[in-house]
Amino acid sequence: MAEAFNDLTLPEDKAARYATVAQEIASVLEGEPNRTARMATIAAMLAASFEHYFWTGFYVVDPDRDRELVVGPYQGTLGCLRIAYGRGVCGTAAATGQTQLVPDVHAFPGHIACDGRSASEVVVPVFDPAGNLIAVFDVDATELAAFDAVDAAWLEKILKAAFS
């Protein structure tokens, strides 16, 4: 009995947890065409699956303002309302089209402190089937170096599956 209990209390492998959550997200999103509903679901499910996720959500490309993101569905404390391309971690991801893995946001040039408790961040650009940027997905943590290549790769995979 004690052996089984110990097995249940061991921390789950992060990649295995992402694989499970990715399947759950795909199942929930199946047949849902609305982009906002998809984003809200992804943000909620990922935020609920990882304790170190402090802020989890989307900044959406604003079609009415050139090269600007506007806050979209998220979980967490107040987010920045607007972010220009090239500004901060999210704006850099939007401008470059590349995932940004930042172990210490305070060392990132031009970092925008929407919440001063954020210490590390991963931001993944999100593209539609035609390859157009539609949003960036942002996850913050209060701990330094809370994210690694496993987080970045799985988030990229989940988002590509959800929006391509």
N, C-alpha and C positions, 0 to 999 in steps of 0.2 A: 504493500500500500504506500509506504513512504517513498519508494522508488518511483512509482507512478506519479505521485504528487510532485516530486522534484522535477520530473520530466515536464509536467504541465507549467511549472513556474519558471522554466528557463526562458530567457528572452528569445523571441522568434527571430530568425534570420531576416535581415531587412529585405533582401532580394526576394525571398519567399513571400514576405508580407506584401510587397509591391505586386508580385505575380497574382496573388489572391485578390487584392483590391482591384487590379486591372480587369480581372475576369468579372468581378462584381459590378464594376462600373459599366463594362461593355454590356452586361446583361440588363442592367437598369435602363441604359440609354437606347437599347434596341428598339427601333421604330420611332424614336422621338426626333422629329425634324427641327424643332425650335432651338436655335443656337443659345439663347439665354437660359433656357431650361437645362440644356446640356452643361453649360458653364456652371450654373448654380449647383447642379448635382455633383459634378466633379469636385468643385471646391469643398462642398459639404462632406463628401465621402472621404476625400483625402485628409481633410482636417480632423475628422473623427478617427482616422486610422493610425495617425502618428502623433504621439504626445509632444514631440519637439516642434511640431508645426505651430508657430505662434500667430502668424497671419498667412492666410491662404486665399488666393483669388486671382481674378483677371483684371487687367487693364485693357480696354477694348479700343481699337482704332476708331477715332471719331471721324465719320465721313464728312462732317461739316467744317472741320478744322484741319488744315494741312499739317501733316506730320505731328499729330498730337494724340495721346492716349487719354481716355477718360475711365474712371473707375467703373468696374463692372461687378458681377456677382462675386462676393467674397465672404470669408469667415474670419472674424477677429476684430481687433480694435479699429478705430477710424483710419481709413486709408486716405492717401492723397487723392484729391479729386481729379487733377489733370497733371500729366507729365509729358513734356516735349520730347520728341525723338532726340537721342543723344544725351539726355540729361539723366543722371543717376543710373542705377543698375537696370531698371526697367526700360528707360529711354535708350540705353546702350544696346540692350537686347533687340529693341524695335529697330534701331538704326542699322545694326549689323546683321540682323537675322540669325544671330548665334546665341546659344545658351550661355548664360553668365553664371558661373559658380564662384561665389565670393565668400571666402572664409572669415573675413573681417571687413564689414561694410564701412567702418570708420577709416579704413585705409584706402577705400575706393574713391578715386578722384570724382568730385561732384556728387557724392552720395546724397540722396534726399532723405532726411530723417522724418518720415511720416509718423513714426513712433520711436522715440529715443531708446526704447528697450531692445530694439532689433540689433543683433550683433552679426549675424551671417545670413546669407540669402542665396537662393537659386532662382533664376528667371529663365523661362523657356518661351521662345517665340512660337506662336500658334498660326498655322497657315490653313487656308481653305484648299479644296481639291485642285484649284487652278494655280496654287503656289503663292497666292496673295496673303500678306500678313493681315490677320484679323484681330489679333490680340497678343498679349504676353501673359503668361501664367507665372505668378510671383509667390514664392514661399519664403517667409522669414522665420528665424529662430532667435531666441534670446541668448543662446550659447554661441561662442565662437566656433567656427569650423564644424557646424552641425550637419552640413551636407557634403556629399562626396560624389564621385563619378557614378555610383550606383543610383543615387537619387536622381541625378541629371539624366542618365540613360533611361530609367523607368518612367520618369515624367515625360520625356520626349516620346517614348513609345505610347504611353496612355493618351497623350494629346493628339498625336498623329492618328491613332486609331479613332479617336472621337470626332475629328474634324476634317479628315482627308477623304 
